[in-house]
Amino acid sequence: MLRRAGMLLMMAAVTILAAACDGKPALTGPGGVSVGIGGGGGGFNQPDGALLGNWRRTIFLLDIEGFPHSSETTWRFFAGGTAVRTIVARDLTFGFADVQVTDLRWTADATTVRVTFLPPASGTAEYSWRVRGDTLELASQPYIRLRE
């Protein structure tokens, strides 16, 4: 019964939040974290530094038992080619959280950002990217600029 009430509450919240959008699909979670859709262009060497800054994407989901969870990914791109990726997975029913912080080096051109994972992680990855307004589309996933 409690699980069903929690699921109904979450569905009501998603419906209300979706209705409050101004024509752009978006969800807002705890602390004003938003998910939206955008596009545009830019690059590391451009004077506007479009990719620099803090970007966050939060998704909400229900597990197989119907319990709500969230996954929050924050990218912090700094001038000089360093970055930090933080992933927070939360169990919204019991309040547990798991955090993974990864240090990176990065370079970018007008359409692709290449990240190199620093120890203890390893490897490299390339992602398409573009920015329009306060939305970064990284590997076709929307992230909202954080004003911190």
C-alpha angles and dihedrals in degrees: 000000000000091000091051091050090050092050091049090049091051093048090050091050092050091049093050093046093048090051091052093060119111097231095297117099107248142149125201121205137181113326092018094288107164139198119201143153125252147135142191135124145272145129145220094257095047116111092238092058090217095180096048117103140043122316129182137191123185126186128187124210143164121237123226090274091052097253116143122244136172134208118202123188121188123187119195112193114191130192111260094046104281125126142170127214117199122188120190119187113192134192099212094194099056100020098240120148135189118201128197120186119190126187116216146180116218144188129181144188127195094292110012133057118197118202127193115202113227125218134320082032120052142193138056135259135191123212132183113238144181136165131216117175108313096342125096116196104205115179087344091303119118121234126182121225113247117221101212 
